[in-house]
Amino acid sequence: MKKINLFLLFLIFAIFLSMNTVSAMDNNDNGSNNIVYSSFDVVSDSDVVSSFNVTSSSVVISSYSPSSNSIRNENSNNNQAKSYVNINIKPKNVSQYDIVNASISINNYIVKNKKLPNYVTINNYKFSMPEFIYLLSKTVEYKYKNVTSNIIIKYGLKNPPRSRGESISGNFSSKQCYKYALRIIEFITNYNVVPNNVETYLGKMQYQTAIFMFVKILSTQGSGNLPETIFVNVKKNSELNKKLPNYIRPGTNTKNVLNNKYKIGTAKYYLSATKNCQVNDKKIKKLAKFITKKYKSRLQKAIAIYDWVMDKVEYKFYYNTKYGAKKTLSTKKGNCVDKSHLLVALCRASKIPSRYVYGNCKFVSGSWIGHVWTQILIGKKWIVADPSHYSLNGFGIVNNWDPYSYDLYGRSSQIGF
């Protein structure tokens, strides 16, 4: 009789703990803000030891099999149990159940901290927020379609180059969330980059807000189904939208090959007016002053000028110079050459050295085309600034052509074509 009671007691305890490990992290290696939903799966194999470790910042429970690749961590404190953690093996897919649990974790984190963590840990593997929004979008798609399959992971996704959007306040149906998820999936599939925003019936929803919407709809699902509607209320300038989460996976090459070191004493050559870079034009000087008046540092001013050219000047395809800086400003349209003319002119009018770079580039379409972009001097480095693609490029960021596969023709203070 005592043996039966002990068996029932163990069985009840095991069922109570049955969940998967999911955690959200605010920074790359610090566990002080770790949020964990955790336990272990009950198994009958006698070779498996289930154990757990409790610390002040997290609870991590995992399964350990002597036959699997694992690391054993024995805490020196005898009052704590031994923990066994699987080696950080890159998974190919993840279950919808785990993604829903991760959504609950992230939703709670946002409510508490008013921002996104830099990454989320699912089953002992860290995923960046760009990778996570893809998992979220696919889960919303599958649940809307009543598909129960695991989600295949897309690794190495990039942050949006210029995350921006509008204030969003209103109800969203599961059908609307499904449509927005499909748009994000399509963009990521095409470019391997997360979009800056997604177009909704209430306006452009910023990347961070979109993550919040998806974790909210997955966190509030009932009986495995998406709720009919959810309410989202996030201001454009909210704390959530101010911080862009960033996680760099160990071993990732972060060097920007399109930036160059500054050669001391050469800045003066990149401040003058040229034939198509009318630095001294009254309208250009007035606009440069208007754009930069709220900013103090050279970096802030350069980004403001870059964003203005990206936002206000429409890209048009044609070859070589057609307008120059002055006429590009008046027409509000131009190709890569003319947009570069205006960007360089506005920077130089603001006393920021800037120059042209040109070469033959392989674009995302697969085509090789002659191309012009700019570099702006910030500190002791020339920073790439390519204003040719509104959705894929940002200050210091190029995604519309391959930075690792192009022919460089030159860098100069002016161009004659």
Beta strands, then each sheet from edge to edge (+ up, - down):
strand 1: 22-25
strand 2: 35-37
strand 3: 49-54
strand 4: 59-64
strand 5: 70-73
strand 6: 83-86
strand 7: 93-94
strand 8: 119-122
strand 9: 125-128
strand 10: 151-152
strand 11: 168-173
strand 12: 197-200
strand 13: 203-206
strand 14: 229-234
strand 15: 260-261
strand 16: 314-315
strand 17: 333-334
strand 18: 354-363
strand 19: 368-378
strand 20: 381-385
strand 21: 401-412
sheet 1: 2+ 1- 8+ 9-
sheet 2: 3+ 4-
sheet 3: 5+ 6-
sheet 4: 7+ 10-
sheet 5: 11+ 14-
sheet 6: 12+ 13-
sheet 7: 15+ 20- 19+ 18- 21+
sheet 8: 16+ 17+
end
